[in-house]
Amino acid sequence: MKKNRLGGSDLLVGEIGLGCMSLGTEMRNAVELIHEALERGVNLLDTADLYDDGRNEEIVGQAIRGRRDRVVLATKVGNRRIPGQDGWTWDPSRQYILSAVKESLRRLGTDYIDLYQLHGGTLDDPIDETIEAFEQLKREGVIRAYGISSIRPNVIREYAAKSSIVSVMNSYSIVDRRAEEAVLPHLQERGISVIARGPLAKGTLAAKREPSRSLPDYDLEEIKALRERLQELESPDRNLTQLAIRYALGHPAVAVAIPGASSKEQLLQNISASQTPELSAEELAVIRSFSKPNIYSDHR
């Protein structure tokens, strides 16, 4: 599988990673899927302390035992559980980040994290304090690099200007093109890599699956019509799943796409996109003509 460098770091990631949120909570099945992914050339595993109240990190930790040197391990921080209260509260403080990382390390069964990501962010945050927490962890060798997971252009620009982030995780797909004008060119210019999440839009763009839900900018009938047009671009070398993943990888700012998978069949379909031809500029333009450009409703 083709590998790309994450920003200015020394982290090399396969162009297709695994978003672990969709693995479920059954340990054996999830571990088998991760092992299959690693055997097929995937090396970026993305999780978060938020997923299944930490259970997802525990599953990933179990799966990488004896395989740690083959993995670029990414997790996230910023959502805090307060005992006795329902839900999560946002806490990007230095104190919380330095405390939360210890719990993630414990659940993951490792003494370092390759890519530690802020799981959100607003302009009202103590951004300088947040950055210092990540920089401290980097100096101490607890993390190798850091990034943010955000869809807010102004927040992304703030971190791009002030910090040494190497990546931004951003929703990016044929049906969610908000980042194309507001985010991707800016990050490309600064040498910051994009981790494209949701390239299949929760299965909406997956082959052999009938869409059953609307999306923020598409009602169900529009989705069906878009799929029909995209299927005209299918070939023996590239089905709809592969086409959608290759679209996300088609922007030069994108280093890796991280589709999720809950079955071996889904996983292998996703990974197979790495063996299919890249989309030409003409093909990318045709796909964009089929879909909506989308806009951000909140730039904060």
Salt bridges, closest charged atoms under 4 A:
ASP10 OD1 - ARG144 NH2 3.21
GLU15 OE1 - ARG246 NH2 3.15
GLU32 OE2 - ARG28 NE 3.37
GLU36 OE2 - ARG40 NE 2.82
GLU36 OE1 - LYS264 NZ 3.87
GLU39 OE2 - ARG70 NH2 3.15
ASP46 OD2 - LYS76 NZ 2.62
ASP53 OD1 - ARG81 NH2 2.55
GLU57 OE1 - ARG107 NE 2.68
GLU58 OE1 - ARG55 NH1 3.73
ASP91 OD2 - ARG80 NH1 2.74
GLU103 OE1 - ARG106 NH2 2.80
ASP114 OD2 - ARG68 NH1 2.99
ASP114 OD1 - ARG144 NH1 2.78
ASP128 OD1 - LYS162 NZ 3.31
GLU132 OE2 - ARG139 NH2 2.85
GLU158 OE2 - LYS162 NZ 3.26
ASP176 OD1 - ARG178 NE 2.74
GLU180 OE1 - ARG177 NE 2.87
GLU180 OE2 - ARG288 NE 3.39
GLU221 OE2 - LYS224 NZ 3.94
GLU222 OE2 - LYS292 NZ 3.16
GLU278 OE2 - LYS2 NZ 3.71
GLU283 OE2 - ARG238 NH2 2.69
ASP298 OD1 - ARG300 NE 2.96
